[in-house]
């Protein structure tokens, strides 16, 4: 039997492969390498340092995109790493959740779920189990509490369309569950 506590840090290999795959999935086949100012060299087999720098600029253009990198990183770091951590969809009704909380019940983070957030301008991005939620600044307290605490009660619940929608989605994906 093997018992593991904590998270294993991803290798540079895994980070680079996953990010490049993520970027690649968003690119069209029409985006191609271009070298309009190519100067013929003496040996047609030579790869010049100018050509290498052009390819380097292609790479750096994608990693210098702070928005894309932050979104990828949040999803990557919260993605379930093992098959058994996959969550099952379950339908919850808002009235049942409100009743549960008003009667002293709690919303508890699934032990296998990973929560993280990133503040982006007026919004806050919540990342849960590889999914990204863009939340308004009004939801900042709830998002930070979800990431910091294992469970929340009625004291953290504010009935609003954004709060309700987020909590119901997290419940339906199994990232949160109801507990007494």
Residue frames as qw, qx, qy, qz and C-alpha x, y, z in Angstrom:
[[0.000, 0.891, 0.454, 0.000, 0.00, 0.00, 0.00],
 [0.413, 0.198, 0.005, 0.889, 1.23, 3.50, -0.83],
 [0.155, -0.859, -0.437, 0.216, 0.21, 6.62, 1.04],
 [0.423, 0.290, 0.111, 0.852, 1.02, 10.08, -0.29],
 [0.167, -0.816, -0.404, 0.378, 0.50, 13.42, 1.41],
 [0.095, -0.690, 0.169, 0.697, 0.72, 16.76, -0.37],
 [0.686, 0.704, 0.090, -0.160, 1.20, 17.61, -4.00],
 [0.744, -0.089, 0.354, 0.560, 4.03, 16.57, -6.25],
 [0.067, 0.743, -0.164, -0.646, 5.62, 19.52, -7.99],
 [0.812, 0.553, 0.182, -0.034, 5.33, 19.26, -11.77],
 [0.671, -0.190, 0.347, 0.626, 8.52, 18.76, -13.74],
 [0.078, 0.575, -0.250, -0.775, 9.69, 21.38, -16.21],
 [0.028, -0.007, 0.872, 0.489, 9.07, 18.78, -18.93],
 [0.043, 0.551, 0.830, -0.071, 5.42, 18.42, -17.88],
 [0.035, 0.730, 0.232, -0.642, 4.93, 22.19, -17.64],
 [0.036, 0.453, -0.488, -0.745, 6.41, 22.87, -21.07],
 [0.019, 0.142, 0.917, 0.373, 4.55, 20.02, -22.76],
 [0.048, 0.634, 0.742, -0.210, 1.19, 20.95, -21.28],
 [0.055, 0.719, 0.083, -0.688, 1.53, 24.69, -21.95],
 [0.029, 0.326, -0.628, -0.706, 2.68, 24.16, -25.54],
 [0.029, 0.320, 0.923, 0.214, -0.21, 21.75, -26.10],
 [0.040, 0.710, 0.548, -0.440, -2.64, 24.28, -24.62],
 [0.067, 0.630, -0.204, -0.746, -1.34, 27.07, -26.86],
 [0.043, -0.139, 0.826, 0.545, -1.28, 24.77, -29.88],
 [0.136, 0.476, 0.868, -0.043, -4.93, 23.84, -29.44],
 [0.131, 0.792, 0.331, -0.496, -5.93, 27.50, -29.86],
 [0.052, -0.543, 0.445, 0.710, -3.90, 28.16, -33.01],
 [0.765, 0.544, 0.127, -0.320, -5.19, 27.92, -36.54],
 [0.814, 0.070, 0.401, 0.414, -3.29, 25.98, -39.20],
 [0.409, 0.845, 0.164, 0.303, -3.14, 29.31, -41.04],
 [0.279, -0.918, 0.283, 0.014, -0.64, 30.73, -38.53],
 [0.934, 0.196, 0.002, 0.300, 2.71, 29.84, -40.06],
 [0.550, -0.505, 0.202, 0.633, 6.38, 30.67, -39.81],
 [0.509, 0.836, 0.158, 0.134, 7.27, 33.45, -42.27],
 [0.585, -0.447, 0.223, 0.639, 10.68, 34.66, -43.34],
 [0.500, 0.826, 0.259, 0.037, 10.01, 37.37, -45.96],
 [0.082, 0.941, -0.327, -0.027, 13.37, 39.09, -45.48],
 [0.915, -0.178, 0.295, 0.211, 15.38, 35.89, -45.91],
 [0.173, 0.825, -0.485, -0.233, 18.89, 36.52, -47.16],
 [0.952, 0.221, -0.211, 0.004, 20.35, 33.62, -49.15],
 [0.523, -0.710, 0.461, 0.099, 23.32, 32.08, -47.39],
 [0.204, 0.594, -0.732, -0.265, 26.39, 30.46, -48.93],
 [0.091, 0.044, -0.995, 0.001, 25.37, 26.97, -47.76],
 [0.535, -0.286, -0.364, -0.707, 21.65, 26.12, -48.22],
 [0.699, -0.296, -0.648, 0.063, 21.83, 23.71, -45.26],
 [0.280, 0.093, -0.474, 0.829, 22.90, 26.38, -42.77],
 [0.318, -0.788, -0.523, -0.067, 20.49, 27.45, -40.03],
 [0.275, 0.505, -0.185, 0.797, 21.46, 31.03, -39.26],
 [0.205, -0.247, -0.624, 0.712, 21.30, 32.72, -35.87],
 [0.299, 0.034, -0.082, -0.950, 18.75, 35.13, -37.40],
 [0.604, -0.156, -0.635, -0.455, 16.44, 32.20, -38.15],
 [0.477, -0.229, -0.764, 0.370, 16.90, 30.85, -34.62],
 [0.014, -0.144, -0.353, 0.924, 16.04, 34.27, -33.13],
 [0.458, -0.078, -0.335, -0.820, 12.85, 34.40, -35.23],
 [0.640, -0.249, -0.716, -0.127, 11.74, 31.06, -33.83],
 [0.346, -0.178, -0.613, 0.687, 12.71, 32.25, -30.35],
 [0.205, 0.004, 0.065, -0.977, 10.45, 35.30, -30.82],
 [0.596, -0.212, -0.570, -0.524, 7.57, 32.98, -31.72],
 [0.587, -0.272, -0.716, 0.261, 8.04, 31.10, -28.44],
 [0.217, -0.155, -0.429, 0.863, 8.51, 34.17, -26.28],
 [0.308, -0.187, -0.248, -0.899, 5.43, 35.79, -27.80],
 [0.668, -0.349, -0.572, -0.325, 3.30, 33.00, -26.32],
 [0.618, -0.325, -0.569, 0.435, 4.96, 32.83, -22.90],
 [0.169, -0.008, -0.200, 0.965, 4.95, 36.61, -22.48],
 [0.411, -0.421, -0.411, -0.696, 1.15, 36.68, -22.77],
 [0.082, -0.189, 0.705, -0.678, 0.41, 37.11, -19.04],
 [0.685, 0.011, 0.152, -0.712, -3.33, 36.52, -19.44],
 [0.843, 0.204, -0.432, -0.245, -2.98, 33.27, -21.38],
 [0.432, 0.299, -0.761, 0.380, -0.22, 32.05, -19.07],
 [0.274, -0.174, 0.588, -0.741, -2.18, 32.81, -15.88],
 [0.800, 0.062, 0.001, -0.597, -5.30, 31.09, -17.24],
 [0.777, 0.251, -0.577, -0.034, -3.36, 28.03, -18.32],
 [0.238, 0.316, -0.751, 0.529, -1.43, 27.86, -15.03],
 [0.492, -0.153, 0.435, -0.738, -4.56, 28.07, -12.88],
 [0.889, 0.125, -0.127, -0.422, -6.27, 25.29, -14.84],
 [0.664, 0.368, -0.635, 0.141, -3.10, 23.18, -14.96],
 [0.092, 0.320, -0.731, 0.595, -2.34, 23.39, -11.24],
 [0.545, -0.058, 0.477, -0.687, -5.91, 22.55, -10.22],
 [0.726, 0.194, -0.492, -0.439, -6.54, 19.76, -12.73],
 [0.880, -0.306, 0.315, -0.179, -7.17, 16.36, -11.17],
 [0.097, 0.653, -0.731, -0.170, -3.95, 14.39, -11.60],
 [0.135, -0.088, 0.986, -0.030, -5.37, 10.93, -11.04],
 [0.320, -0.222, -0.715, -0.580, -8.32, 9.25, -12.68],
 [0.348, -0.471, -0.788, 0.191, -10.02, 8.48, -9.37],
 [0.108, -0.374, -0.292, 0.874, -10.24, 12.22, -8.68],
 [0.118, -0.238, -0.552, -0.790, -12.69, 12.71, -11.56],
 [0.279, 0.160, 0.529, -0.785, -15.88, 14.22, -10.22],
 [0.099, 0.418, 0.872, 0.235, -19.37, 12.99, -11.03],
 [0.187, -0.259, -0.169, -0.932, -22.02, 15.46, -12.12],
 [0.149, -0.460, -0.829, 0.282, -24.88, 15.78, -9.66],
 [0.081, -0.593, -0.333, -0.728, -27.84, 18.13, -9.87],
 [0.242, -0.357, -0.602, 0.672, -28.60, 20.40, -6.93],
 [0.033, -0.794, -0.469, -0.385, -31.47, 22.80, -6.48],
 [0.153, 0.474, -0.240, 0.833, -30.79, 26.28, -5.14],
 [0.604, -0.557, -0.036, -0.568, -33.66, 26.05, -2.65],
 [0.932, -0.247, -0.248, 0.096, -32.16, 22.86, -1.16],
 [0.602, 0.229, -0.291, 0.707, -28.74, 24.49, -0.79],
 [0.145, -0.546, 0.124, -0.816, -30.22, 27.58, 0.86],
 [0.795, -0.477, -0.121, -0.356, -32.25, 25.41, 3.25],
 [0.884, -0.037, -0.311, 0.347, -29.21, 23.29, 4.05],
 [0.385, 0.328, -0.276, 0.817, -27.12, 26.38, 4.90],
 [0.359, -0.546, 0.036, -0.756, -29.90, 28.06, 6.89],
 [0.881, -0.401, -0.144, -0.206, -30.24, 24.93, 9.03],
 [0.494, -0.745, 0.446, 0.042, -26.55, 25.07, 9.97],
 [0.924, 0.175, 0.264, 0.216, -25.25, 22.78, 7.21],
 [0.259, -0.694, 0.413, 0.530, -21.94, 23.36, 5.47],
 [0.772, 0.622, -0.125, -0.047, -20.58, 23.31, 1.95],
 [0.663, -0.544, 0.453, 0.243, -17.38, 21.26, 2.07],
 [0.349, 0.685, -0.553, -0.322, -14.57, 21.14, -0.46],
 [0.987, 0.113, -0.101, -0.046, -14.14, 17.71, -1.96],
 [0.660, -0.612, 0.355, 0.253, -10.93, 16.28, -0.52],
 [0.707, 0.094, 0.489, 0.502, -9.65, 15.51, -4.03],
 [0.328, 0.872, 0.284, 0.227, -10.46, 18.94, -5.44],
 [0.526, -0.157, -0.018, 0.836, -7.97, 21.71, -5.97],
 [0.059, 0.935, 0.349, 0.016, -8.93, 25.37, -5.64],
 [0.486, -0.209, 0.061, 0.846, -6.86, 28.44, -6.60],
 [0.222, 0.905, 0.351, -0.086, -7.50, 32.04, -7.64],
 [0.487, 0.028, 0.180, 0.854, -5.82, 34.85, -9.54],
 [0.091, 0.795, 0.305, -0.517, -6.81, 38.51, -9.33],
 [0.421, 0.209, 0.523, 0.711, -7.11, 39.97, -12.80],
 [0.050, -0.349, -0.226, -0.908, -8.08, 43.63, -13.07],
 [0.492, -0.244, 0.181, -0.816, -11.60, 44.13, -11.71],
 [0.900, -0.070, -0.267, -0.337, -12.25, 40.39, -11.78],
 [0.395, -0.495, 0.761, -0.136, -10.99, 37.39, -9.92],
 [0.694, 0.235, -0.605, -0.313, -10.41, 34.09, -11.68],
 [0.693, -0.337, 0.559, -0.307, -11.29, 31.00, -9.70],
 [0.513, 0.361, -0.747, -0.219, -9.72, 27.73, -10.82],
 [0.674, -0.227, 0.575, -0.404, -11.24, 24.49, -9.58],
 [0.741, 0.047, 0.669, 0.043, -10.36, 21.03, -10.83],
 [0.415, 0.025, 0.613, 0.672, -9.04, 22.39, -14.13],
 [0.137, 0.758, 0.562, 0.300, -12.03, 24.68, -14.76],
 [0.237, 0.003, -0.115, 0.965, -11.86, 28.48, -14.83],
 [0.066, -0.804, -0.591, 0.015, -14.57, 30.79, -13.48],
 [0.224, 0.314, -0.015, 0.923, -14.41, 34.53, -14.11],
 [0.310, -0.685, -0.623, 0.215, -15.98, 36.20, -11.09],
 [0.046, 0.848, 0.084, 0.522, -16.78, 39.85, -10.49],
 [0.205, 0.402, -0.523, 0.723, -15.04, 41.81, -7.77],
 [0.610, -0.400, 0.123, -0.674, -18.22, 41.42, -5.67],
 [0.967, -0.116, -0.189, -0.126, -17.41, 37.72, -5.36],
 [0.355, 0.622, -0.590, 0.372, -13.84, 38.23, -4.14],
 [0.426, -0.449, 0.598, -0.510, -14.60, 37.32, -0.52],
 [0.928, 0.032, 0.216, -0.300, -16.41, 34.12, -1.48],
 [0.797, 0.504, -0.316, 0.098, -13.66, 33.05, -3.90],
 [0.167, 0.607, -0.639, 0.442, -10.89, 33.68, -1.39],
 [0.625, -0.318, 0.517, -0.491, -12.82, 31.84, 1.33],
 [0.960, 0.201, 0.007, -0.197, -13.41, 28.86, -0.95],
 [0.670, 0.540, -0.442, 0.256, -9.66, 28.68, -1.60],
 [0.029, 0.550, -0.615, 0.564, -8.62, 29.13, 2.03],
 [0.547, -0.211, 0.575, -0.570, -11.20, 27.11, 3.96],
 [0.020, -0.014, 0.988, 0.151, -12.20, 23.45, 3.76],
 [0.044, -0.578, -0.812, -0.072, -15.84, 24.31, 4.48],
 [0.068, -0.161, 0.018, -0.984, -18.15, 27.28, 4.42],
 [0.003, 0.491, 0.818, -0.298, -21.40, 27.98, 6.17],
 [0.116, 0.835, 0.519, 0.140, -24.21, 30.49, 5.96],
 [0.290, -0.819, -0.009, 0.494, -21.93, 33.27, 7.23],
 [0.298, -0.335, 0.545, 0.709, -20.06, 33.15, 3.90],
 [0.254, 0.432, 0.785, 0.365, -23.15, 32.81, 1.74],
 [0.187, 0.440, 0.089, -0.874, -24.64, 35.88, 0.11],
 [0.542, 0.489, 0.683, 0.014, -27.61, 35.22, -2.09],
 [0.234, 0.695, -0.238, -0.637, -26.85, 36.69, -5.50],
 [0.857, 0.468, -0.043, -0.209, -26.99, 35.38, -9.03],
 [0.423, 0.668, -0.598, 0.130, -23.19, 35.11, -9.21],
 [0.292, -0.408, 0.775, -0.383, -22.77, 33.39, -5.82],
 [0.802, 0.104, 0.428, -0.403, -25.67, 31.01, -6.46],
 [0.792, 0.552, -0.207, -0.157, -24.51, 30.09, -9.96],
 [0.255, 0.627, -0.709, 0.197, -20.93, 29.44, -8.83],
 [0.414, -0.294, 0.757, -0.411, -21.87, 27.31, -5.82],
 [0.856, 0.237, 0.284, -0.361, -24.40, 25.26, -7.80],
 [0.698, 0.601, -0.386, -0.058, -21.82, 24.60, -10.50],
 [0.061, 0.543, -0.784, 0.296, -19.18, 23.57, -7.96],
 [0.632, -0.091, 0.632, -0.438, -21.73, 21.25, -6.30],
 [0.859, 0.398, 0.063, -0.314, -22.83, 19.77, -9.63],
 [0.598, 0.599, -0.527, 0.073, -19.22, 18.96, -10.57],
 [0.897, -0.296, -0.298, 0.139, -18.54, 17.38, -7.19],
 [0.422, 0.451, -0.348, 0.705, -15.96, 19.99, -6.17],
 [0.272, -0.275, 0.472, -0.792, -18.16, 20.87, -3.17],
 [0.440, -0.309, -0.822, -0.186, -20.60, 18.69, -1.27],
 [0.489, -0.613, -0.019, -0.620, -23.22, 19.22, 1.39],
 [0.532, -0.017, -0.753, 0.386, -22.38, 18.21, 4.95],
 [0.490, -0.759, -0.418, -0.095, -24.02, 18.58, 8.35]]
